[in-house]
Amino acid sequence: MQLSLAQFLTIIEDESVIIIDARPIGAFMQGYVPNAIHITPLTAKYAIAMDIIKKDSPLVFILEESIASETLAYFTKAEFTGIKGYLEGGFASWAAEKRYDLIIDVEIDELAMDIPYDEYLMVLDCRTEEDFDKSHIKNSVSLPLADMGDPGSMSELDEHFNIYIITENGDNSSLAASLLKKQGIHNIRVVVGGWEAVQSLKENFSFEVTKVKPASDEDALLN
């Protein structure tokens, strides 16, 4: 169901309504409706597993007009029951009338250059805890993407930090960034290529591994 801008605005006055932007990542990063979450058909199942969206959540969409019906059909087939429609004219309709947000991306060499000189720089590693433990950029902070369905997981990320987001290969970075933005954390940048890019320039970084706490004598006896 197509929604005029006026209808769309009325619906999103209800704070329980989730705005999903299902456009390609490149289009999303250049501009999107504030508070929207970037979830495409390729990442929808992951978002469900993370409990970011429930199948009965009220949803409105920002879509590519040319594939709007196919995208909605996917979410319908995935048994989302709260779909209220999508904005007629897509993001262009919103941008013509209302303010929009965007997400900045940076190349890996820029991160390498900034780390020594920015005391407020935080590398936010959104890979799994297991991958983080194996190796991570020195002094980085672990916040697995799978934990970000809980807004409380982001409560200590103060706005004075300059946050650089790293995911495994960059594919889910827009999802992580949009979740942070939705919680009012705006001073963020996405590292293009994620951890794979870090590895391609690893001579420019210092790394750490997470030390596993030795088992106590009591634990040893129990095992």
DOLUMNU-761363 format. One line per field, with one value per residue (C-alpha): y, x, z; residue number from 1. Coordinates in steps of 0.2 Angstrom, whole numbers, always signed. Layout:
N
c2 = c(Y  ...) .
c1 = c(X  ...) .
c3 = c(Z  ...) .
n = c(NUM  ...) .
***
This chain:
223
c2 = c(+0  +17  +31  +49  +59  +66  +48  +42  +57  +53  +34  +37  +49  +32  +29  +10  +11  +6  +14  +2  +8  -7  +2  -3  +2  +16  +25  +23  +30  +46  +50  +43  +47  +50  +35  +23  +6  +0  -18  -26  -43  -50  -44  -46  -64  -57  -43  -55  -66  -50  -46  -29  -32  -44  -51  -42  -25  -11  -6  +7  +6  +17  +8  +9  +12  +1  -15  -9  -23  -37  -30  -29  -47  -53  -46  -52  -70  -69  -67  -49  -45  -27  -19  -3  +2  +12  +30  +35  +42  +34  +44  +58  +62  +64  +74  +86  +91  +86  +86  +69  +61  +53  +42  +46  +32  +32  +22  +11  +22  +37  +27  +22  +41  +47  +35  +42  +60  +59  +56  +54  +41  +25  +10  +1  -17  -25  -42  -57  -58  -74  -64  -49  -60  -68  -51  -33  -16  -10  -1  -4  -8  -23  -21  -36  -32  -46  -37  -20  -26  -20  -1  -3  -10  +7  +17  +21  +27  +46  +59  +66  +50  +50  +32  +22  +6  -10  -25  -41  -35  -19  -27  -25  -8  +2  -8  -5  +14  +16  +8  +19  +34  +29  +30  +47  +43  +53  +56  +40  +34  +18  +10  +4  -15  -18  -30  -37  -19  -18  -34  -27  -13  -22  -15  +2  -5  -12  -27  -36  -52  -54  -64  -79  -79  -95  -107  -107  -123  -125  -124  -137  -149  -146  -150) .
c1 = c(+0  +7  +7  +7  +19  +5  -1  +17  +20  +4  +8  +26  +19  +16  +33  +30  +31  +47  +54  +63  +74  +77  +86  +104  +117  +125  +109  +105  +122  +119  +103  +89  +73  +79  +76  +75  +84  +93  +86  +86  +79  +97  +98  +80  +83  +98  +88  +74  +87  +94  +76  +78  +61  +47  +36  +21  +30  +21  +32  +33  +45  +57  +60  +67  +51  +57  +57  +45  +32  +46  +53  +37  +33  +48  +44  +26  +32  +44  +27  +29  +11  +12  +16  +7  +14  +28  +31  +25  +40  +52  +66  +65  +48  +54  +70  +60  +50  +59  +76  +86  +100  +116  +130  +148  +160  +179  +192  +204  +219  +210  +206  +224  +230  +217  +220  +237  +230  +212  +211  +192  +192  +183  +184  +168  +170  +153  +160  +156  +163  +173  +181  +185  +193  +204  +211  +206  +213  +221  +210  +194  +177  +167  +149  +143  +129  +119  +118  +112  +94  +94  +96  +104  +119  +123  +120  +138  +143  +143  +142  +159  +167  +172  +165  +172  +162  +170  +160  +166  +167  +157  +140  +131  +139  +124  +113  +124  +126  +107  +104  +116  +108  +91  +98  +104  +122  +127  +145  +149  +158  +158  +174  +173  +177  +177  +189  +194  +200  +209  +218  +223  +232  +237  +255  +247  +238  +242  +232  +227  +219  +207  +215  +205  +204  +212  +201  +201  +206  +187  +182  +196  +189  +171  +177) .
c3 = c(+0  -5  +8  +4  +14  +25  +28  +32  +44  +53  +55  +62  +75  +84  +92  +91  +72  +65  +49  +38  +24  +12  -2  -7  +6  -5  -7  +11  +17  +6  +15  +24  +35  +53  +65  +50  +52  +37  +34  +16  +11  +13  +31  +37  +44  +54  +61  +67  +75  +84  +90  +82  +74  +78  +65  +72  +73  +64  +49  +36  +22  +12  -5  -22  -32  -46  -35  -21  -24  -25  -8  +1  -6  +2  +19  +18  +13  +29  +39  +44  +49  +54  +37  +35  +18  +10  +6  -12  -21  -10  -1  -14  -8  +9  +5  -5  +10  +26  +34  +32  +40  +33  +38  +34  +28  +29  +21  +32  +29  +36  +52  +53  +52  +64  +79  +85  +85  +91  +110  +109  +94  +98  +87  +90  +85  +80  +76  +86  +104  +98  +83  +94  +107  +94  +88  +88  +86  +102  +114  +103  +111  +108  +105  +94  +82  +89  +105  +98  +98  +116  +117  +134  +125  +118  +134  +138  +121  +125  +111  +114  +107  +88  +85  +70  +67  +61  +56  +48  +30  +31  +24  +41  +45  +39  +51  +66  +61  +60  +76  +85  +76  +82  +100  +98  +95  +79  +80  +70  +55  +46  +41  +23  +21  +40  +48  +31  +26  +43  +39  +22  +31  +47  +47  +51  +67  +84  +89  +105  +109  +124  +138  +144  +163  +169  +177  +196  +206  +210  +192  +188  +201  +194  +177) .
n = c(1  2  3  4  5  6  7  8  9  10  11  12  13  14  15  16  17  18  19  20  21  22  23  24  25  26  27  28  29  30  31  32  33  34  35  36  37  38  39  40  41  42  43  44  45  46  47  48  49  50  51  52  53  54  55  56  57  58  59  60  61  62  63  64  65  66  67  68  69  70  71  72  73  74  75  76  77  78  79  80  81  82  83  84  85  86  87  88  89  90  91  92  93  94  95  96  97  98  99  100  101  102  103  104  105  106  107  108  109  110  111  112  113  114  115  116  117  118  119  120  121  122  123  124  125  126  127  128  129  130  131  132  133  134  135  136  137  138  139  140  141  142  143  144  145  146  147  148  149  150  151  152  153  154  155  156  157  158  159  160  161  162  163  164  165  166  167  168  169  170  171  172  173  174  175  176  177  178  179  180  181  182  183  184  185  186  187  188  189  190  191  192  193  194  195  196  197  198  199  200  201  202  203  204  205  206  207  208  209  210  211  212  213  214  215  216  217  218  219  220  221  222  223) .
***
